[in-house]
Amino acid sequence: MKRPASIVPWREHMWEVDVFGGNNAGLVIAEIELHHEDERFERPPWLGAEITGQSQYYNGSLARHPFRHWATAQPVTAAG
């Protein structure tokens, strides 16, 4: 279960922040839309680890193997 995303402005960009509940409670993912792949941006101080391309964070993967079942499940803020 994922709550509706919050839009968080930071510098010249908007971040879409997803807070998960249910079997994925404790997982928070922040996404930024860039104008081009090589665009530079300042990372907010609240941003966690980069998760782009890590398939365990894809919605389908989270449905099959929820965050609460991960061996190191703990509150996480991630960027993707």
SEBATOR-883155 format. One line per 8 residues: number of its first residue (from 1); their letters; for each residue y, z, x of N, C-alpha, C. Coordinates in steps of 0.02 Angstrom, whole numbers, plus 50000, padded with zeros to 5 digits. Atoms other than C-alpha are relative to their C-alpha. Example, Ala and Ser with C-alpha at 12.3 -4.5 7.8 and 13.67 -1.06 7.14 Angstrom:
BEGIN
1> as> 49941,50000,50045,49775,50390,50615,50060,50000,50045  49941,49997,49958,49947,50357,50684,50055,50037,49961;
end
This chain:
BEGIN
1> mkrpasiv> 49941,50000,50042,50000,50000,50000,50062,50000,50045  49938,50005,49963,50171,49953,50064,50058,50007,49952  49941,49992,50041,50335,50011,49990,50045,49939,50011  49953,50055,49988,50474,49882,49966,50037,50011,50066  49967,49996,49935,50554,49843,50133,50072,50023,49993  49930,49981,49995,50718,49921,50181,50033,49952,50050  49962,50042,49954,50850,49812,50265,50047,50046,50039  49961,49957,49957,50929,49900,50414,50041,49957,50047;
9> pwrehmwe> 49959,50039,49954,51078,49820,50501,50003,50034,50069  49992,49974,49931,51087,49838,50691,50033,49945,50041  49960,50049,49964,51220,49749,50791,50007,49936,49958  49990,50063,50036,51220,49565,50739,49939,49980,49958  50062,50019,50035,51046,49568,50658,49983,50049,49944  50027,49958,50053,50958,49636,50506,49926,50010,50015  50070,49983,49990,50791,49724,50525,49969,50015,49932  50037,49985,50060,50663,49728,50385,49949,50054,50019;
17> vdvfggnn> 50042,49943,49982,50576,49897,50393,49951,50014,49943  50053,49987,50048,50409,49919,50304,49969,50069,50014  50031,49934,49995,50345,50096,50271,49937,49998,49957  50065,50005,50034,50161,50100,50225,49980,50067,49971  50028,49940,50031,50075,50224,50112,49925,49991,49990  50071,50004,50014,49899,50253,50048,49958,50004,50063  50043,49999,49941,49766,50213,50178,50035,49982,50064  49961,50018,49941,49902,50151,50296,50060,50046,50009;
25> aglviaei> 49944,49952,49994,50017,50303,50279,50010,50018,50073  49982,49983,49932,50108,50344,50439,50019,49939,50042  49984,50062,49965,50130,50162,50490,50067,49974,49975  49935,50028,50015,50307,50093,50497,50008,49939,50046  49992,50061,49961,50339,49914,50552,50070,49971,49987  49934,50030,50005,50510,49839,50588,49997,49928,50025  49999,50070,49982,50537,49651,50593,50072,49975,50003  49935,50032,49993,50686,49549,50650,49991,49925,49993;
33> elhheder> 50001,50072,50004,50722,49369,50605,50051,49974,50051  49956,50028,49949,50793,49274,50753,50015,49927,49982  49981,50070,50012,50883,49107,50748,49957,49952,50040  50044,50039,49957,50774,49041,50889,49957,50046,50042  50050,49960,49964,50625,49102,50990,50027,50038,50061  49974,49970,49938,50726,49140,51148,50064,50040,49989  49938,49963,50013,50870,49229,51061,49996,50071,50027  49997,49932,49974,50921,49389,51147,50029,50046,49946;
41> ferppwlg> 49975,49950,50047,50952,49547,51047,49993,50069,50031  50003,49931,49977,50984,49730,51079,49949,50038,49959  50050,49959,50035,50837,49843,51037,50031,50065,49977  49975,49936,50024,50885,49988,50925,49962,50058,50033  50033,49943,49967,50846,50160,50998,49939,50027,49960  50055,49976,50041,50727,50196,50853,49940,49953,50001  50053,50049,49999,50619,50044,50889,49943,50022,50046  50059,49981,49961,50442,50077,50950,49970,49942,50038;
49> aeitgqsq> 50037,50049,49961,50310,49971,51034,50002,49931,49968  50003,50070,50023,50308,49781,51021,49929,49985,49976  50067,50015,50027,50164,49724,50910,49990,49927,49981  50005,50071,50017,50198,49538,50889,49934,49972,50026  50063,50031,49981,50032,49445,50890,49940,50046,50002  50056,49954,50000,49924,49601,50877,49970,50001,49930  50029,50013,50066,49808,49557,50735,49983,50062,49959  50017,49940,50039,49764,49736,50686,50058,50021,49955;
57> yyngslar> 49942,49984,50041,49941,49748,50612,50012,49950,49944  49993,50049,50054,49922,49594,50500,49979,50032,49934  50015,49970,50065,49916,49636,50314,49925,49996,49984  50072,50008,50014,49738,49567,50297,49958,50049,50041  50036,49954,49957,49678,49671,50444,50009,50072,49976  49987,49932,50025,49761,49828,50375,49962,50014,49935  50039,49992,50061,49673,49799,50209,49926,50013,50016  50071,49992,49982,49502,49785,50293,49988,50062,50044;
65> hpfrhwat> 50008,49943,49954,49529,49920,50426,50066,50039,50000  49936,49964,50008,49667,50039,50368,50018,50044,50059  49972,49961,49945,49777,50132,50489,49970,50070,50004  50027,49931,49999,49706,50301,50437,49931,50004,50033  50066,50001,49968,49537,50248,50508,50003,49984,50075  49994,50014,49929,49605,50202,50679,49987,50064,50039  50019,49941,49960,49540,50320,50813,50061,50041,50021  49940,49963,49977,49716,50366,50870,50053,50002,49947;
73> aqpvtaag> 49951,50001,50054,49797,50366,50699,50048,50058,50005  49947,49952,49998,49962,50456,50711,50063,49962,49979  49940,50036,50021,50138,50416,50649,50022,49950,50054  49981,50053,49954,50191,50252,50728,50057,49960,49972  49948,50048,50018,50349,50149,50724,49991,49942,50047  50015,50058,49959,50316,49974,50785,50047,49943,49982  49960,50060,50010,50411,49812,50804,49957,49939,49999  50040,50061,50004,50338,49648,50751,50040,49942,49976;
end
